[in-house]
Amino acid sequence: MQAFPQPPTTKSDRHVEIAEGSFYVETELEGDNALGQLIGYYAESLHVHDISVPAILPGHYGWSLRWCCMERCPNLDTGIFSDSYVFSKLETFWASHLLMARWIWSTRSVNSARFENLQHIHLRSCTRLQVVLAGWFTNLPSLETLHIIHCGDLSHVFICNRQDKDTYNSPFLKPDKVYEESFPKLTSIHLHDLPKLQQICDVKMEAPALKSIKIRGCWGLRRLPSVGARGQGEKKPAVEIEKDVWDALEWDADHRPDHFEALVHSRYYKEKLPRVSVLR
């Protein structure tokens, strides 16, 4: 299993860092003409670490952020970013040890531009995290890497809620339709120590460009992304996963085990030893 990626280091000219030792942080992040609005309107890169505040950005901001890194912020509230945030320029989100967070983003608006440039999601040791992105989104057209490790309560990475007609009050939803989410540029998925994970996405997930998927310690996982049949001479996605998990996966007519390379069992998988009697 590949080592967890390091935080992004490329800082823009409009970079903001908020860290332990910063004075009056919570006050400055609130109110008119405060630090929170300055970050929301102008910051292109944001690094927040080792502080105890419940929120970072005021609502409906985040328009200019290209990368965001959050580490060791134990009191960041239940959700990090709510429905009003727009991250149309965000490319990289990296977070670790956000101990109170239950979700990262939540949105109920049909706005395909919210995450149109998001390329990399890396999450580690967010122990109460249950979902990464919840709401109604059309797809993540630029997402390339998804790497999540040690998030013990995570049940889904993406929840679309398209079947929830009452929530969105939409006459266009068809309860008998099978909805899909496409991730056209997604090439790498690494999921490690997510014992409650059931699905990556709660609707059918298509990832035609997928190259590798590495799974370890995700004992409840029941479905991989659909990659489709590759043409002659095209390399199939490589899979590293425990045999027990692979054997429990669900398939259908256009989503089959032979769409992937021959299985590589995780080196942490231990085969059951045969029962034998010891003669003395």
ChimeraX commands (.cxc) that place a marker at each C-alpha (Angstrom):
marker #1 position 0.00,0.00,0.00 radius 0.5
marker #1 position 1.40,3.34,-1.06 radius 0.5
marker #1 position 2.31,5.80,1.71 radius 0.5
marker #1 position -0.21,8.51,2.46 radius 0.5
marker #1 position 0.55,11.62,0.36 radius 0.5
marker #1 position 2.19,14.57,2.06 radius 0.5
marker #1 position 0.27,17.86,2.37 radius 0.5
marker #1 position 0.42,20.15,-0.65 radius 0.5
marker #1 position 3.40,22.52,-0.52 radius 0.5
marker #1 position 2.87,24.81,-3.50 radius 0.5
marker #1 position 1.72,28.07,-1.98 radius 0.5
marker #1 position 0.15,30.76,-4.10 radius 0.5
marker #1 position 0.92,34.46,-3.85 radius 0.5
marker #1 position -2.40,34.78,-2.03 radius 0.5
marker #1 position -1.73,32.24,0.71 radius 0.5
marker #1 position -3.23,32.24,4.21 radius 0.5
marker #1 position -1.98,30.13,7.11 radius 0.5
marker #1 position -3.81,29.92,10.44 radius 0.5
marker #1 position -1.96,28.02,13.14 radius 0.5
marker #1 position -1.51,27.50,16.86 radius 0.5
marker #1 position -0.46,30.75,18.46 radius 0.5
marker #1 position -2.62,32.94,16.23 radius 0.5
marker #1 position -4.43,35.50,18.39 radius 0.5
marker #1 position -8.17,36.28,18.31 radius 0.5
marker #1 position -8.69,33.76,15.52 radius 0.5
marker #1 position -12.34,32.99,16.24 radius 0.5
marker #1 position -13.25,36.68,16.45 radius 0.5
marker #1 position -11.39,37.53,13.28 radius 0.5
marker #1 position -13.08,34.76,11.32 radius 0.5
marker #1 position -16.52,36.23,12.01 radius 0.5
marker #1 position -18.26,39.48,11.17 radius 0.5
marker #1 position -18.02,41.98,8.33 radius 0.5
marker #1 position -14.64,42.81,6.81 radius 0.5
marker #1 position -13.02,40.09,8.92 radius 0.5
marker #1 position -10.33,37.54,8.15 radius 0.5
marker #1 position -12.93,34.97,7.13 radius 0.5
marker #1 position -14.23,37.18,4.33 radius 0.5
marker #1 position -10.68,38.01,3.24 radius 0.5
marker #1 position -9.97,34.29,2.92 radius 0.5
marker #1 position -13.29,33.67,1.19 radius 0.5
marker #1 position -12.86,36.32,-1.46 radius 0.5
marker #1 position -9.12,36.41,-2.14 radius 0.5
marker #1 position -7.15,33.42,-0.78 radius 0.5
marker #1 position -5.99,30.87,-3.35 radius 0.5
marker #1 position -4.28,28.53,-0.88 radius 0.5
marker #1 position -5.23,27.92,2.75 radius 0.5
marker #1 position -3.41,25.95,5.46 radius 0.5
marker #1 position -5.16,25.60,8.81 radius 0.5
marker #1 position -3.57,23.56,11.59 radius 0.5
marker #1 position -3.41,23.09,15.35 radius 0.5
marker #1 position -6.23,25.46,16.28 radius 0.5
marker #1 position -9.48,24.93,18.21 radius 0.5
marker #1 position -12.20,26.85,16.38 radius 0.5
marker #1 position -15.60,25.47,15.24 radius 0.5
marker #1 position -15.50,26.99,11.74 radius 0.5
marker #1 position -13.06,28.57,9.31 radius 0.5
marker #1 position -14.97,30.24,6.48 radius 0.5
marker #1 position -18.24,32.16,6.73 radius 0.5
marker #1 position -21.00,30.88,4.45 radius 0.5
marker #1 position -21.03,31.18,0.65 radius 0.5
marker #1 position -17.30,31.79,0.28 radius 0.5
marker #1 position -14.36,29.86,-1.03 radius 0.5
marker #1 position -14.58,30.99,-4.63 radius 0.5
marker #1 position -10.84,31.52,-5.20 radius 0.5
marker #1 position -9.34,28.60,-3.25 radius 0.5
marker #1 position -7.20,26.26,-5.35 radius 0.5
marker #1 position -5.83,24.11,-2.54 radius 0.5
marker #1 position -6.87,23.68,1.05 radius 0.5
marker #1 position -5.07,21.80,3.82 radius 0.5
marker #1 position -6.53,21.27,7.31 radius 0.5
marker #1 position -4.68,19.41,10.06 radius 0.5
marker #1 position -5.23,18.73,13.76 radius 0.5
marker #1 position -8.25,20.96,14.28 radius 0.5
marker #1 position -10.18,18.99,16.91 radius 0.5
marker #1 position -13.17,21.34,17.21 radius 0.5
marker #1 position -14.07,21.98,13.59 radius 0.5
marker #1 position -17.82,21.46,13.65 radius 0.5
marker #1 position -19.99,18.60,12.41 radius 0.5
marker #1 position -19.65,19.70,8.78 radius 0.5
marker #1 position -16.67,21.56,7.38 radius 0.5
marker #1 position -18.35,23.27,4.42 radius 0.5
marker #1 position -22.10,23.68,4.01 radius 0.5
marker #1 position -24.53,24.17,1.13 radius 0.5
marker #1 position -23.62,27.79,0.48 radius 0.5
marker #1 position -19.96,27.25,-0.38 radius 0.5
marker #1 position -18.76,27.31,-3.97 radius 0.5
marker #1 position -15.39,25.74,-4.80 radius 0.5
marker #1 position -15.30,26.00,-8.57 radius 0.5
marker #1 position -11.50,26.55,-8.57 radius 0.5
marker #1 position -10.50,24.09,-5.83 radius 0.5
marker #1 position -7.99,21.51,-7.11 radius 0.5
marker #1 position -6.66,19.78,-3.96 radius 0.5
marker #1 position -8.25,19.11,-0.58 radius 0.5
marker #1 position -6.04,17.50,2.08 radius 0.5
marker #1 position -7.20,16.92,5.66 radius 0.5
marker #1 position -6.11,14.94,8.70 radius 0.5
marker #1 position -7.13,14.60,12.35 radius 0.5
marker #1 position -10.39,16.57,12.14 radius 0.5
marker #1 position -11.86,14.73,15.09 radius 0.5
marker #1 position -15.37,16.28,15.18 radius 0.5
marker #1 position -16.15,16.40,11.46 radius 0.5
marker #1 position -19.02,14.18,10.26 radius 0.5
marker #1 position -18.86,15.36,6.64 radius 0.5
marker #1 position -16.64,17.60,4.52 radius 0.5
marker #1 position -19.09,19.13,2.03 radius 0.5
marker #1 position -22.86,19.21,1.89 radius 0.5
marker #1 position -24.85,20.72,-0.96 radius 0.5
marker #1 position -28.47,20.66,-2.04 radius 0.5
marker #1 position -28.13,22.83,-5.12 radius 0.5
marker #1 position -27.81,21.47,-8.61 radius 0.5
marker #1 position -24.62,23.32,-9.52 radius 0.5
marker #1 position -22.16,21.39,-11.65 radius 0.5
marker #1 position -19.56,24.15,-11.26 radius 0.5
marker #1 position -19.16,23.65,-7.51 radius 0.5
marker #1 position -16.33,21.13,-7.85 radius 0.5
marker #1 position -15.50,21.24,-11.54 radius 0.5
marker #1 position -11.71,21.55,-10.98 radius 0.5
marker #1 position -11.32,19.29,-7.93 radius 0.5
marker #1 position -8.54,16.82,-8.77 radius 0.5
marker #1 position -7.31,15.32,-5.49 radius 0.5
marker #1 position -9.02,14.34,-2.23 radius 0.5
marker #1 position -6.77,13.05,0.57 radius 0.5
marker #1 position -8.24,12.36,4.02 radius 0.5
marker #1 position -6.61,10.75,7.05 radius 0.5
marker #1 position -7.63,10.02,10.64 radius 0.5
marker #1 position -10.95,11.87,10.63 radius 0.5
marker #1 position -12.40,9.36,13.04 radius 0.5
marker #1 position -16.06,10.52,13.08 radius 0.5
marker #1 position -16.32,11.26,9.38 radius 0.5
marker #1 position -19.36,9.53,7.85 radius 0.5
marker #1 position -19.41,10.96,4.33 radius 0.5
marker #1 position -17.14,13.20,2.27 radius 0.5
marker #1 position -19.61,14.85,-0.11 radius 0.5
marker #1 position -23.34,14.67,0.58 radius 0.5
marker #1 position -25.99,16.16,-1.63 radius 0.5
marker #1 position -26.93,16.57,-5.24 radius 0.5
marker #1 position -24.04,16.90,-7.65 radius 0.5
marker #1 position -23.78,16.02,-11.32 radius 0.5
marker #1 position -20.24,14.63,-11.22 radius 0.5
marker #1 position -16.65,15.44,-10.37 radius 0.5
marker #1 position -15.28,15.84,-13.90 radius 0.5
marker #1 position -11.67,16.54,-12.89 radius 0.5
marker #1 position -11.19,14.17,-9.94 radius 0.5
marker #1 position -8.04,12.05,-10.43 radius 0.5
marker #1 position -7.08,10.65,-7.02 radius 0.5
marker #1 position -9.12,9.58,-4.01 radius 0.5
marker #1 position -7.08,8.52,-0.97 radius 0.5
marker #1 position -8.72,7.92,2.42 radius 0.5
marker #1 position -7.13,6.22,5.42 radius 0.5
marker #1 position -8.10,5.58,9.08 radius 0.5
marker #1 position -11.64,7.04,9.03 radius 0.5
marker #1 position -13.45,4.44,11.09 radius 0.5
marker #1 position -17.04,5.77,10.82 radius 0.5
marker #1 position -17.03,6.44,7.07 radius 0.5
marker #1 position -19.93,4.61,5.37 radius 0.5
marker #1 position -19.94,6.39,1.98 radius 0.5
marker #1 position -17.55,8.73,0.21 radius 0.5
marker #1 position -20.25,10.32,-1.96 radius 0.5
marker #1 position -24.00,10.42,-1.28 radius 0.5
marker #1 position -26.10,11.86,-4.09 radius 0.5
marker #1 position -29.61,11.65,-2.57 radius 0.5
marker #1 position -31.20,11.85,-6.01 radius 0.5
marker #1 position -34.02,9.56,-4.97 radius 0.5
marker #1 position -35.04,11.98,-2.20 radius 0.5
marker #1 position -37.73,13.83,-4.14 radius 0.5
marker #1 position -39.26,15.46,-1.06 radius 0.5
marker #1 position -35.94,16.97,-0.03 radius 0.5
marker #1 position -35.25,18.62,-3.36 radius 0.5
marker #1 position -38.86,19.23,-4.44 radius 0.5
marker #1 position -37.95,18.37,-8.01 radius 0.5
marker #1 position -40.59,17.20,-10.53 radius 0.5
marker #1 position -37.81,15.75,-12.70 radius 0.5
marker #1 position -36.80,12.91,-10.40 radius 0.5
marker #1 position -37.99,9.47,-11.49 radius 0.5
marker #1 position -38.18,7.04,-8.56 radius 0.5
marker #1 position -37.74,3.99,-10.80 radius 0.5
marker #1 position -34.68,5.34,-12.64 radius 0.5
marker #1 position -31.19,4.07,-11.83 radius 0.5
marker #1 position -29.01,7.14,-11.44 radius 0.5
marker #1 position -25.30,7.20,-12.20 radius 0.5
marker #1 position -22.36,9.42,-11.38 radius 0.5
marker #1 position -19.46,9.65,-13.81 radius 0.5
marker #1 position -15.86,10.27,-12.76 radius 0.5
marker #1 position -14.21,10.49,-16.20 radius 0.5
marker #1 position -10.66,11.31,-15.03 radius 0.5
marker #1 position -10.46,9.23,-11.85 radius 0.5
marker #1 position -7.33,7.07,-12.12 radius 0.5
marker #1 position -6.36,6.10,-8.56 radius 0.5
marker #1 position -8.37,4.99,-5.52 radius 0.5
marker #1 position -6.67,4.03,-2.23 radius 0.5
marker #1 position -8.91,3.15,0.72 radius 0.5
marker #1 position -7.33,1.87,3.94 radius 0.5
marker #1 position -8.83,0.98,7.31 radius 0.5
marker #1 position -12.44,2.03,6.66 radius 0.5
marker #1 position -14.29,-0.83,8.39 radius 0.5
marker #1 position -17.78,0.70,8.01 radius 0.5
marker #1 position -17.45,1.66,4.35 radius 0.5
marker #1 position -20.33,0.16,2.35 radius 0.5
marker #1 position -20.02,1.96,-0.98 radius 0.5
marker #1 position -17.83,4.62,-2.51 radius 0.5
marker #1 position -20.92,6.20,-4.06 radius 0.5
marker #1 position -24.55,5.44,-3.20 radius 0.5
marker #1 position -25.54,5.33,-6.89 radius 0.5
marker #1 position -23.82,3.55,-9.74 radius 0.5
marker #1 position -20.31,4.98,-10.10 radius 0.5
marker #1 position -18.52,4.96,-13.45 radius 0.5
marker #1 position -14.75,5.46,-13.66 radius 0.5
marker #1 position -13.66,4.57,-17.22 radius 0.5
marker #1 position -10.09,5.91,-16.78 radius 0.5
marker #1 position -9.34,4.02,-13.54 radius 0.5
marker #1 position -5.80,2.56,-13.44 radius 0.5
marker #1 position -5.40,1.26,-9.89 radius 0.5
marker #1 position -7.52,0.57,-6.86 radius 0.5
marker #1 position -6.01,-0.49,-3.54 radius 0.5
marker #1 position -8.27,-1.59,-0.73 radius 0.5
marker #1 position -7.29,-2.74,2.75 radius 0.5
marker #1 position -9.39,-3.11,5.87 radius 0.5
marker #1 position -12.70,-2.13,4.19 radius 0.5
marker #1 position -14.59,-5.25,5.24 radius 0.5
marker #1 position -18.08,-3.92,4.49 radius 0.5
marker #1 position -17.37,-2.75,0.93 radius 0.5
marker #1 position -19.73,-4.36,-1.56 radius 0.5
marker #1 position -19.12,-2.62,-4.87 radius 0.5
marker #1 position -16.25,-1.20,-6.93 radius 0.5
marker #1 position -16.64,1.53,-9.56 radius 0.5
marker #1 position -17.76,0.33,-12.97 radius 0.5
marker #1 position -14.88,0.63,-15.44 radius 0.5
marker #1 position -16.39,-1.03,-18.50 radius 0.5
marker #1 position -14.71,-3.46,-20.84 radius 0.5
marker #1 position -11.33,-2.27,-22.14 radius 0.5
marker #1 position -10.45,-2.64,-25.80 radius 0.5
marker #1 position -7.85,-5.06,-27.09 radius 0.5
marker #1 position -4.38,-4.00,-25.96 radius 0.5
marker #1 position -5.73,-1.61,-23.31 radius 0.5
marker #1 position -4.54,-2.28,-19.78 radius 0.5
marker #1 position -7.20,-3.15,-17.25 radius 0.5
marker #1 position -7.28,-1.50,-13.80 radius 0.5
marker #1 position -5.03,-3.19,-11.24 radius 0.5
marker #1 position -6.69,-4.27,-7.99 radius 0.5
marker #1 position -5.08,-4.96,-4.61 radius 0.5
marker #1 position -7.62,-6.16,-2.08 radius 0.5
marker #1 position -8.19,-8.86,0.55 radius 0.5
marker #1 position -9.68,-12.02,-0.90 radius 0.5
marker #1 position -12.55,-11.99,1.62 radius 0.5
marker #1 position -13.62,-8.54,0.45 radius 0.5
marker #1 position -13.24,-9.42,-3.23 radius 0.5
marker #1 position -15.37,-12.54,-2.81 radius 0.5
marker #1 position -18.17,-10.49,-1.21 radius 0.5
marker #1 position -18.34,-7.84,-3.96 radius 0.5
marker #1 position -21.53,-7.45,-6.01 radius 0.5
marker #1 position -21.49,-7.47,-9.83 radius 0.5
marker #1 position -23.93,-7.11,-12.73 radius 0.5
marker #1 position -24.04,-7.59,-16.49 radius 0.5
marker #1 position -21.92,-4.55,-17.41 radius 0.5
marker #1 position -19.76,-4.60,-14.28 radius 0.5
marker #1 position -17.79,-7.82,-14.04 radius 0.5
marker #1 position -14.64,-9.13,-12.31 radius 0.5
marker #1 position -12.94,-9.71,-15.66 radius 0.5
marker #1 position -12.97,-5.96,-16.31 radius 0.5
marker #1 position -10.06,-5.78,-13.85 radius 0.5
marker #1 position -6.55,-7.23,-13.90 radius 0.5
marker #1 position -5.95,-10.54,-12.17 radius 0.5
marker #1 position -6.43,-9.96,-8.46 radius 0.5
marker #1 position -3.47,-9.14,-6.22 radius 0.5
marker #1 position -4.30,-10.03,-2.63 radius 0.5
marker #1 position -3.22,-7.57,0.02 radius 0.5
marker #1 position -0.04,-8.78,1.67 radius 0.5
marker #1 position -1.83,-8.30,4.99 radius 0.5
marker #1 position -4.36,-10.97,4.08 radius 0.5
marker #1 position -3.84,-14.16,6.06 radius 0.5
marker #1 position -5.33,-17.29,4.66 radius 0.5
marker #1 position -7.17,-19.53,7.06 radius 0.5
marker #1 position -5.04,-22.41,8.25 radius 0.5
marker #1 position -6.51,-25.90,7.84 radius 0.5
marker #1 position -7.68,-27.64,10.95 radius 0.5
marker #1 position -5.37,-30.50,11.82 radius 0.5
marker #1 position -4.92,-32.73,14.77 radius 0.5
marker #1 position -1.56,-32.83,16.45 radius 0.5
marker #1 position -0.32,-36.34,17.15 radius 0.5
marker #1 position 2.00,-36.82,20.05 radius 0.5
marker link #1:1,2 radius 0.2
marker link #1:2,3 radius 0.2
marker link #1:3,4 radius 0.2
marker link #1:4,5 radius 0.2
marker link #1:5,6 radius 0.2
marker link #1:6,7 radius 0.2
marker link #1:7,8 radius 0.2
marker link #1:8,9 radius 0.2
marker link #1:9,10 radius 0.2
marker link #1:10,11 radius 0.2
marker link #1:11,12 radius 0.2
marker link #1:12,13 radius 0.2
marker link #1:13,14 radius 0.2
marker link #1:14,15 radius 0.2
marker link #1:15,16 radius 0.2
marker link #1:16,17 radius 0.2
marker link #1:17,18 radius 0.2
marker link #1:18,19 radius 0.2
marker link #1:19,20 radius 0.2
marker link #1:20,21 radius 0.2
marker link #1:21,22 radius 0.2
marker link #1:22,23 radius 0.2
marker link #1:23,24 radius 0.2
marker link #1:24,25 radius 0.2
marker link #1:25,26 radius 0.2
marker link #1:26,27 radius 0.2
marker link #1:27,28 radius 0.2
marker link #1:28,29 radius 0.2
marker link #1:29,30 radius 0.2
marker link #1:30,31 radius 0.2
marker link #1:31,32 radius 0.2
marker link #1:32,33 radius 0.2
marker link #1:33,34 radius 0.2
marker link #1:34,35 radius 0.2
marker link #1:35,36 radius 0.2
marker link #1:36,37 radius 0.2
marker link #1:37,38 radius 0.2
marker link #1:38,39 radius 0.2
marker link #1:39,40 radius 0.2
marker link #1:40,41 radius 0.2
marker link #1:41,42 radius 0.2
marker link #1:42,43 radius 0.2
marker link #1:43,44 radius 0.2
marker link #1:44,45 radius 0.2
marker link #1:45,46 radius 0.2
marker link #1:46,47 radius 0.2
marker link #1:47,48 radius 0.2
marker link #1:48,49 radius 0.2
marker link #1:49,50 radius 0.2
marker link #1:50,51 radius 0.2
marker link #1:51,52 radius 0.2
marker link #1:52,53 radius 0.2
marker link #1:53,54 radius 0.2
marker link #1:54,55 radius 0.2
marker link #1:55,56 radius 0.2
marker link #1:56,57 radius 0.2
marker link #1:57,58 radius 0.2
marker link #1:58,59 radius 0.2
marker link #1:59,60 radius 0.2
marker link #1:60,61 radius 0.2
marker link #1:61,62 radius 0.2
marker link #1:62,63 radius 0.2
marker link #1:63,64 radius 0.2
marker link #1:64,65 radius 0.2
marker link #1:65,66 radius 0.2
marker link #1:66,67 radius 0.2
marker link #1:67,68 radius 0.2
marker link #1:68,69 radius 0.2
marker link #1:69,70 radius 0.2
marker link #1:70,71 radius 0.2
marker link #1:71,72 radius 0.2
marker link #1:72,73 radius 0.2
marker link #1:73,74 radius 0.2
marker link #1:74,75 radius 0.2
marker link #1:75,76 radius 0.2
marker link #1:76,77 radius 0.2
marker link #1:77,78 radius 0.2
marker link #1:78,79 radius 0.2
marker link #1:79,80 radius 0.2
marker link #1:80,81 radius 0.2
marker link #1:81,82 radius 0.2
marker link #1:82,83 radius 0.2
marker link #1:83,84 radius 0.2
marker link #1:84,85 radius 0.2
marker link #1:85,86 radius 0.2
marker link #1:86,87 radius 0.2
marker link #1:87,88 radius 0.2
marker link #1:88,89 radius 0.2
marker link #1:89,90 radius 0.2
marker link #1:90,91 radius 0.2
marker link #1:91,92 radius 0.2
marker link #1:92,93 radius 0.2
marker link #1:93,94 radius 0.2
marker link #1:94,95 radius 0.2
marker link #1:95,96 radius 0.2
marker link #1:96,97 radius 0.2
marker link #1:97,98 radius 0.2
marker link #1:98,99 radius 0.2
marker link #1:99,100 radius 0.2
marker link #1:100,101 radius 0.2
marker link #1:101,102 radius 0.2
marker link #1:102,103 radius 0.2
marker link #1:103,104 radius 0.2
marker link #1:104,105 radius 0.2
marker link #1:105,106 radius 0.2
marker link #1:106,107 radius 0.2
marker link #1:107,108 radius 0.2
marker link #1:108,109 radius 0.2
marker link #1:109,110 radius 0.2
marker link #1:110,111 radius 0.2
marker link #1:111,112 radius 0.2
marker link #1:112,113 radius 0.2
marker link #1:113,114 radius 0.2
marker link #1:114,115 radius 0.2
marker link #1:115,116 radius 0.2
marker link #1:116,117 radius 0.2
marker link #1:117,118 radius 0.2
marker link #1:118,119 radius 0.2
marker link #1:119,120 radius 0.2
marker link #1:120,121 radius 0.2
marker link #1:121,122 radius 0.2
marker link #1:122,123 radius 0.2
marker link #1:123,124 radius 0.2
marker link #1:124,125 radius 0.2
marker link #1:125,126 radius 0.2
marker link #1:126,127 radius 0.2
marker link #1:127,128 radius 0.2
marker link #1:128,129 radius 0.2
marker link #1:129,130 radius 0.2
marker link #1:130,131 radius 0.2
marker link #1:131,132 radius 0.2
marker link #1:132,133 radius 0.2
marker link #1:133,134 radius 0.2
marker link #1:134,135 radius 0.2
marker link #1:135,136 radius 0.2
marker link #1:136,137 radius 0.2
marker link #1:137,138 radius 0.2
marker link #1:138,139 radius 0.2
marker link #1:139,140 radius 0.2
marker link #1:140,141 radius 0.2
marker link #1:141,142 radius 0.2
marker link #1:142,143 radius 0.2
marker link #1:143,144 radius 0.2
marker link #1:144,145 radius 0.2
marker link #1:145,146 radius 0.2
marker link #1:146,147 radius 0.2
marker link #1:147,148 radius 0.2
marker link #1:148,149 radius 0.2
marker link #1:149,150 radius 0.2
marker link #1:150,151 radius 0.2
marker link #1:151,152 radius 0.2
marker link #1:152,153 radius 0.2
marker link #1:153,154 radius 0.2
marker link #1:154,155 radius 0.2
marker link #1:155,156 radius 0.2
marker link #1:156,157 radius 0.2
marker link #1:157,158 radius 0.2
marker link #1:158,159 radius 0.2
marker link #1:159,160 radius 0.2
marker link #1:160,161 radius 0.2
marker link #1:161,162 radius 0.2
marker link #1:162,163 radius 0.2
marker link #1:163,164 radius 0.2
marker link #1:164,165 radius 0.2
marker link #1:165,166 radius 0.2
marker link #1:166,167 radius 0.2
marker link #1:167,168 radius 0.2
marker link #1:168,169 radius 0.2
marker link #1:169,170 radius 0.2
marker link #1:170,171 radius 0.2
marker link #1:171,172 radius 0.2
marker link #1:172,173 radius 0.2
marker link #1:173,174 radius 0.2
marker link #1:174,175 radius 0.2
marker link #1:175,176 radius 0.2
marker link #1:176,177 radius 0.2
marker link #1:177,178 radius 0.2
marker link #1:178,179 radius 0.2
marker link #1:179,180 radius 0.2
marker link #1:180,181 radius 0.2
marker link #1:181,182 radius 0.2
marker link #1:182,183 radius 0.2
marker link #1:183,184 radius 0.2
marker link #1:184,185 radius 0.2
marker link #1:185,186 radius 0.2
marker link #1:186,187 radius 0.2
marker link #1:187,188 radius 0.2
marker link #1:188,189 radius 0.2
marker link #1:189,190 radius 0.2
marker link #1:190,191 radius 0.2
marker link #1:191,192 radius 0.2
marker link #1:192,193 radius 0.2
marker link #1:193,194 radius 0.2
marker link #1:194,195 radius 0.2
marker link #1:195,196 radius 0.2
marker link #1:196,197 radius 0.2
marker link #1:197,198 radius 0.2
marker link #1:198,199 radius 0.2
marker link #1:199,200 radius 0.2
marker link #1:200,201 radius 0.2
marker link #1:201,202 radius 0.2
marker link #1:202,203 radius 0.2
marker link #1:203,204 radius 0.2
marker link #1:204,205 radius 0.2
marker link #1:205,206 radius 0.2
marker link #1:206,207 radius 0.2
marker link #1:207,208 radius 0.2
marker link #1:208,209 radius 0.2
marker link #1:209,210 radius 0.2
marker link #1:210,211 radius 0.2
marker link #1:211,212 radius 0.2
marker link #1:212,213 radius 0.2
marker link #1:213,214 radius 0.2
marker link #1:214,215 radius 0.2
marker link #1:215,216 radius 0.2
marker link #1:216,217 radius 0.2
marker link #1:217,218 radius 0.2
marker link #1:218,219 radius 0.2
marker link #1:219,220 radius 0.2
marker link #1:220,221 radius 0.2
marker link #1:221,222 radius 0.2
marker link #1:222,223 radius 0.2
marker link #1:223,224 radius 0.2
marker link #1:224,225 radius 0.2
marker link #1:225,226 radius 0.2
marker link #1:226,227 radius 0.2
marker link #1:227,228 radius 0.2
marker link #1:228,229 radius 0.2
marker link #1:229,230 radius 0.2
marker link #1:230,231 radius 0.2
marker link #1:231,232 radius 0.2
marker link #1:232,233 radius 0.2
marker link #1:233,234 radius 0.2
marker link #1:234,235 radius 0.2
marker link #1:235,236 radius 0.2
marker link #1:236,237 radius 0.2
marker link #1:237,238 radius 0.2
marker link #1:238,239 radius 0.2
marker link #1:239,240 radius 0.2
marker link #1:240,241 radius 0.2
marker link #1:241,242 radius 0.2
marker link #1:242,243 radius 0.2
marker link #1:243,244 radius 0.2
marker link #1:244,245 radius 0.2
marker link #1:245,246 radius 0.2
marker link #1:246,247 radius 0.2
marker link #1:247,248 radius 0.2
marker link #1:248,249 radius 0.2
marker link #1:249,250 radius 0.2
marker link #1:250,251 radius 0.2
marker link #1:251,252 radius 0.2
marker link #1:252,253 radius 0.2
marker link #1:253,254 radius 0.2
marker link #1:254,255 radius 0.2
marker link #1:255,256 radius 0.2
marker link #1:256,257 radius 0.2
marker link #1:257,258 radius 0.2
marker link #1:258,259 radius 0.2
marker link #1:259,260 radius 0.2
marker link #1:260,261 radius 0.2
marker link #1:261,262 radius 0.2
marker link #1:262,263 radius 0.2
marker link #1:263,264 radius 0.2
marker link #1:264,265 radius 0.2
marker link #1:265,266 radius 0.2
marker link #1:266,267 radius 0.2
marker link #1:267,268 radius 0.2
marker link #1:268,269 radius 0.2
marker link #1:269,270 radius 0.2
marker link #1:270,271 radius 0.2
marker link #1:271,272 radius 0.2
marker link #1:272,273 radius 0.2
marker link #1:273,274 radius 0.2
marker link #1:274,275 radius 0.2
marker link #1:275,276 radius 0.2
marker link #1:276,277 radius 0.2
marker link #1:277,278 radius 0.2
marker link #1:278,279 radius 0.2
marker link #1:279,280 radius 0.2
view
